[in-house]
Amino acid sequence: MGINKRLPVVQSPDKQASILAPTVAPVLKGDESENLLCGGCSAMLGEGVSENTISTRFAAPVQLLIKCPKCGAYNELPAKIAQ
């Protein structure tokens, strides 16, 4: 079943934020025991994907956000900040 973790919602995305805007969820799929949920509506955005995997495999110049296709909330993914 896995551990469900709600992502933090960002009210005002940075102008330079990298934003994933999928039309369906879940967007990310893996085989880990963690699921990443929208902090706004609890829709599953990452199935079988851990925050640790996101932070080690993804980088963004300022912040990495995923826009929930269900409620439109901007959820912050724990990506490395690449400068």
Helices and strands as residue ranges (DSSP letters): E 3-6, E 9-10, E 18-20, E 28-29, E 34-37, E 44-47, H 51-57, E 59-60, E 64-67, E 74-77, E 80-81
